[in-house]
Amino acid sequence: MIRYFQKDTSFDLKSKLVIKKWIKSVIGQSGKRCRDINVIFCSDPSILEINIQFLGHDYYTDIITFDYCEGKDISGELYISIDTVQANAVEYGEDFDRELHRVIIHGILHLLGWDDHSEEDIKEMRKAEDSALDLLDRIFAENRQE
């Protein structure tokens, strides 16, 4: 089950059902099962607090992923700073929704075991994100036709 929450933000995700379908498709393509995934949208102060408390990092980030996976069952929490996603979208010249979708799938890829510590890992993760975003475009197109 995929659920969405807000923590100190009024942000409301558009196309929730399409995004759920997409996440489940990406997880299914990896041969794993989607269990409990909570996506929590928050502010920069909240993500900084989480980053300091749980990871010992004193800086802002766009996403923090907590992995509760067991075997092929994919579960976890994605804390996403809407403030940082917005700033990154501007910095990279990207549409906000596209940047948000990239951040969401980045967290899902972490739950699926992907890493982004080395330059090679980052390149591979970016390819996987791009592939997943292409899938999302196809799902959106299918839903417009229905």
C-alpha positions in Angstrom: 0.0 0.0 0.0 1.3 3.4 -0.9 0.2 6.3 1.2 0.9 10.1 1.0 1.3 12.4 4.0 2.2 16.0 4.6 4.4 17.2 7.5 4.5 21.0 8.0 3.6 21.7 4.3 0.3 22.1 2.5 1.7 20.4 -0.7 -0.8 18.0 -2.3 0.5 15.6 -4.9 -1.3 15.6 -8.2 -2.3 12.4 -9.9 -1.9 10.2 -6.8 -3.4 7.1 -8.4 -1.2 7.4 -11.5 1.9 7.8 -9.3 0.9 4.7 -7.2 0.5 2.7 -10.4 3.9 3.8 -11.6 5.7 3.0 -8.4 4.1 -0.4 -8.3 5.1 -1.0 -11.9 8.7 -0.1 -11.3 8.8 -2.4 -8.2 7.1 -5.2 -10.1 9.6 -4.9 -13.0 12.3 -5.6 -10.5 10.7 -8.9 -9.5 9.7 -7.6 -6.1 6.4 -6.8 -4.3 5.1 -3.5 -3.2 4.1 -3.6 0.5 3.9 -0.5 2.7 5.4 2.7 1.4 4.8 6.1 3.0 5.7 9.2 1.1 5.9 12.1 3.4 6.1 15.6 1.9 7.8 18.1 4.3 9.7 21.4 4.5 13.4 22.1 4.6 13.5 22.5 8.4 11.8 19.1 8.9 14.2 17.3 6.5 17.2 19.0 8.1 16.0 17.8 11.5 15.6 14.2 10.2 19.0 14.3 8.5 20.7 15.4 11.7 18.8 13.1 14.0 19.0 9.9 12.0 21.9 10.3 9.7 24.2 12.8 11.5 24.2 15.0 8.4 23.9 18.8 9.0 22.6 19.8 5.6 19.4 20.0 3.5 18.6 17.3 1.0 15.7 16.6 -1.3 14.9 13.1 0.0 15.7 10.7 2.9 14.7 7.1 2.4 14.2 4.7 5.3 14.4 1.1 4.1 12.1 -1.4 5.9 12.3 -4.0 3.1 12.4 -7.7 3.8 13.4 -10.0 1.0 11.2 -9.3 -2.0 8.8 -7.2 0.0 9.4 -3.5 -0.6 8.5 -1.2 2.3 9.8 2.1 3.5 9.4 5.8 4.1 10.3 8.6 1.7 10.7 12.0 3.3 10.7 14.6 0.5 11.5 18.3 1.1 9.2 20.2 -1.2 11.4 23.3 -0.6 14.5 21.6 -1.9 12.7 19.9 -4.8 11.4 23.4 -5.9 14.9 24.9 -5.5 16.5 22.1 -7.5 13.9 22.3 -10.3 14.8 26.0 -10.7 18.6 25.3 -10.5 18.4 22.5 -13.1 15.9 24.3 -15.3 13.4 21.4 -14.8 9.7 21.4 -14.4 8.7 21.0 -10.7 6.5 17.9 -11.3 9.3 16.2 -13.3 11.9 16.9 -10.6 9.5 15.7 -7.9 8.8 12.5 -9.9 12.6 12.0 -10.2 13.0 12.4 -6.5 10.2 10.0 -5.7 11.6 7.3 -8.0 15.1 7.9 -6.7 13.8 6.9 -3.2 12.0 3.8 -4.6 15.2 2.8 -6.4 17.1 3.0 -3.1 14.4 0.6 -1.6 15.1 -1.7 -4.6 18.8 -1.8 -3.6 20.2 0.9 -5.9 23.2 2.9 -4.6 24.5 6.3 -5.5 27.8 6.5 -3.6 30.3 6.3 -6.6 30.3 8.1 -9.9 29.4 4.9 -11.7 26.5 4.2 -9.3 25.2 7.7 -9.9 25.3 7.2 -13.6 23.5 3.9 -13.4 20.9 5.4 -11.0 20.3 8.3 -13.3 19.7 5.8 -16.2 17.2 3.9 -14.1 15.5 7.2 -13.1 15.2 8.2 -16.7 13.8 4.8 -17.7 11.2 5.0 -14.9 10.3 8.6 -15.9 9.7 7.3 -19.5 7.4 4.7 -18.1 5.6 7.4 -16.1 5.1 9.3 -19.4 3.6 6.2 -21.0 1.3 5.6 -18.0 0.1 9.3 -18.1 -0.5 8.9 -21.8 -2.6 5.7 -21.3 -4.7 7.4 -18.6 -5.4 10.4 -20.9 -6.7 7.9 -23.6 -9.1 6.2 -21.2 
